[in-house]
Amino acid sequence: MDETKIIEAKKVMELGWQAREALEFEKAEQLLNQAKSIFQEQGDWFNVTECLNHLAYTEKVKASQSLIKGVAFANKALETANKNTTKLVHIYRVLFSLSVSLGNFEAALKWINEYLALQKKPEDVADAKANKALCLLRMGNAKDALALIDEALVTLQANASGIAEPHISLWLVAALLKKAVILYDTGQVAEADTVSSTALVLAREKNLKTRIVEIEEFRKNFA
């Protein structure tokens, strides 16, 4: 190895993660990839993995920043709706969805309850309850989470014939995956395997590409 090149590449890598922390994502990716190429040429595989780790964190920060922007848009919609006395129900749906993705389960629970107070369609109520179940799990209430996800699935299945595709399959697959997560996190691994496998079959049958990716990622737990 050329130690001079290694030292210079480490400096580039440091500039890369510093750029990420400054939210300069394009610059961060360019610098980290530049450093990674040098490390590869020099056979410094530990620092290759370090660059890859930093690139992974960059994607995480980018995603969180996009979600935060989404929340800002939804809050603006909420402000506009309150000012002009227009419908709130769809805004609450967006807010709880974004909050779940951000891992802010307390906020998500608040918006879900606001949504449920206004929404009357059984399938939409069931989808919200499925999300509420996940929030309850993450907040330490696994027992109520499992009961609620089962309630949501019963409602979706009972109303399936009256709901157009791909909506019903999207909701069913999402609820099944949430049930699998709850089962897995409560130690019911075999049951989680079965439920997630059922979800994957349905997702593939209906060609629900985003759901397939989510389920396959979850099912790596059983590999």
C-alpha positions in Angstrom: 0.0 0.0 0.0 1.1 3.6 -0.7 0.7 5.2 2.7 0.7 8.7 1.2 -2.3 7.9 -0.9 -4.1 6.2 2.0 -3.6 9.3 4.2 -4.9 11.5 1.5 -7.9 9.2 0.9 -8.7 9.3 4.6 -8.8 13.1 4.4 -11.1 12.9 1.5 -13.4 10.5 3.3 -13.5 12.8 6.3 -14.4 15.7 4.1 -17.2 13.5 2.7 -18.9 12.7 5.9 -18.5 16.3 7.0 -20.3 17.3 3.9 -23.1 14.9 4.7 -23.5 16.4 8.2 -23.8 19.8 6.5 -26.6 18.3 4.3 -24.4 18.7 1.2 -25.4 15.3 -0.1 -24.1 15.5 -3.7 -20.7 16.7 -2.5 -20.7 14.0 0.2 -21.3 11.2 -2.3 -18.7 12.5 -4.7 -16.0 12.7 -2.0 -16.9 9.4 -0.4 -16.9 7.6 -3.8 -13.6 9.2 -4.6 -12.0 8.0 -1.4 -13.5 4.5 -1.8 -11.9 4.2 -5.3 -8.5 5.0 -3.9 -8.9 2.6 -1.0 -9.9 -0.1 -3.5 -6.9 0.6 -5.7 -4.6 0.3 -2.6 -6.3 -2.8 -1.3 -7.4 -1.1 1.9 -10.6 -3.1 2.3 -11.3 -1.9 5.9 -11.6 1.7 4.7 -13.5 0.6 1.6 -16.1 -0.6 4.1 -15.9 2.6 6.1 -16.7 4.6 2.9 -19.6 2.3 2.2 -20.9 2.8 5.7 -20.7 6.6 5.3 -22.6 6.3 2.0 -25.2 4.3 3.8 -25.6 6.9 6.5 -25.8 9.5 3.8 -28.8 7.8 2.3 -30.4 7.6 5.8 -29.9 11.3 6.4 -31.2 12.1 2.9 -34.4 10.1 3.6 -35.0 11.7 6.9 -34.6 15.2 5.4 -37.1 14.3 2.7 -39.6 13.1 5.3 -39.1 16.3 7.3 -39.9 18.3 4.1 -43.0 16.2 3.7 -44.1 17.0 7.2 -43.6 20.7 6.4 -45.9 20.4 3.4 -48.5 18.6 5.4 -48.4 21.2 8.2 -48.9 23.9 5.6 -51.9 21.9 4.3 -53.2 21.7 7.8 -52.8 25.4 8.3 -54.5 26.2 5.0 -57.4 23.8 5.8 -58.0 25.3 9.2 -57.9 28.9 7.8 -60.3 28.1 5.0 -62.4 25.5 6.9 -61.9 22.7 4.4 -61.5 19.0 4.9 -58.9 17.8 7.4 -59.2 14.0 7.1 -56.8 13.5 4.3 -54.2 15.8 5.9 -54.3 13.7 9.1 -53.7 10.6 7.0 -50.6 12.2 5.5 -49.4 13.4 8.9 -49.7 10.0 10.6 -48.0 8.2 7.6 -45.0 10.6 7.7 -44.8 10.4 11.5 -44.7 6.6 11.3 -41.9 6.7 8.7 -39.9 9.1 10.9 -40.4 6.8 13.9 -42.3 9.5 15.8 -44.9 7.1 17.1 -46.3 9.4 19.7 -47.1 12.0 17.1 -48.4 9.3 14.7 -50.8 8.0 17.4 -52.2 11.6 17.8 -52.8 12.0 14.1 -54.2 8.5 13.7 -56.8 9.2 16.5 -57.7 12.5 14.8 -58.1 10.7 11.5 -60.2 7.9 13.0 -62.5 10.5 14.6 -63.4 11.7 11.1 -63.0 8.7 8.8 -66.0 6.4 8.4 -65.1 4.1 5.4 -64.3 0.7 6.9 -61.3 0.0 4.7 -59.7 3.3 5.5 -60.4 2.9 9.2 -58.8 -0.6 9.1 -55.7 0.8 7.4 -55.4 3.4 10.0 -55.8 0.8 12.8 -53.1 -1.3 11.2 -50.8 1.7 11.5 -51.9 2.3 15.0 -51.1 -1.3 15.9 -47.5 -0.7 14.8 -47.3 2.5 16.9 -48.6 0.6 19.9 -45.9 -2.1 19.4 -43.1 0.4 19.2 -44.5 2.1 22.3 -44.3 -1.2 24.2 -47.9 -2.3 24.0 -47.6 -5.5 22.0 -50.8 -7.2 23.4 -53.1 -4.4 22.2 -51.1 -4.1 19.0 -51.8 -7.7 18.0 -55.5 -7.4 18.9 -55.8 -4.3 16.8 -54.0 -5.6 13.7 -56.3 -8.7 13.8 -59.3 -6.4 14.0 -57.9 -4.4 11.0 -57.4 -7.6 8.9 -60.9 -8.9 9.7 -62.4 -5.6 8.5 -60.3 -5.5 5.3 -61.1 -9.1 4.4 -64.8 -8.6 5.1 -64.9 -5.6 2.8 -62.5 -6.9 0.2 -65.2 -7.6 -2.5 -66.3 -4.0 -2.5 -62.8 -2.4 -2.8 -61.1 -1.9 -6.1 -57.6 -3.2 -6.9 -54.9 -2.4 -6.3 -56.1 -0.7 -3.1 -57.4 -3.7 -1.3 -54.3 -5.7 -2.0 -52.0 -2.9 -1.0 -53.9 -2.5 2.3 -54.0 -6.2 3.0 -50.4 -6.8 2.3 -49.4 -3.8 4.4 -51.5 -5.1 7.3 -50.1 -8.6 7.0 -46.6 -7.3 7.1 -47.4 -5.3 10.2 -48.8 -8.4 11.8 -45.7 -10.3 10.9 -43.5 -7.6 12.5 -45.6 -7.7 15.7 -45.4 -11.5 15.8 -41.7 -11.5 15.3 -41.0 -8.8 17.9 -43.1 -10.7 20.4 -41.1 -13.9 19.8 -43.6 -15.7 17.7 -41.1 -16.3 14.9 -42.8 -19.3 13.1 -46.1 -17.4 13.0 -44.3 -14.3 11.6 -42.7 -16.4 8.9 -46.0 -17.8 7.9 -47.8 -14.5 7.8 -45.1 -12.7 5.9 -44.9 -15.5 3.4 -48.6 -15.1 2.8 -48.1 -11.4 2.3 -45.3 -12.0 -0.2 -47.4 -14.4 -2.2 -50.2 -11.8 -2.5 -47.8 -9.0 -3.3 -46.2 -11.0 -6.1 -49.6 -12.1 -7.4 -50.7 -8.5 -7.7 -47.2 -7.2 -8.8 -47.0 -4.8 -5.9 -43.3 -3.9 -6.3 -42.8 -1.7 -3.3 -44.5 -4.1 -1.0 -42.4 -7.0 -2.4 -39.2 -5.1 -1.6 -40.5 -4.4 2.0 -41.5 -8.0 2.6 -38.3 -9.5 1.2 -36.3 -7.2 3.4 -38.2 -8.3 6.4 -38.0 -11.9 5.5 -34.2 -11.7 5.6 -34.7 -12.3 9.4 -35.6 -15.9 8.6 -32.5 -16.6 6.4 
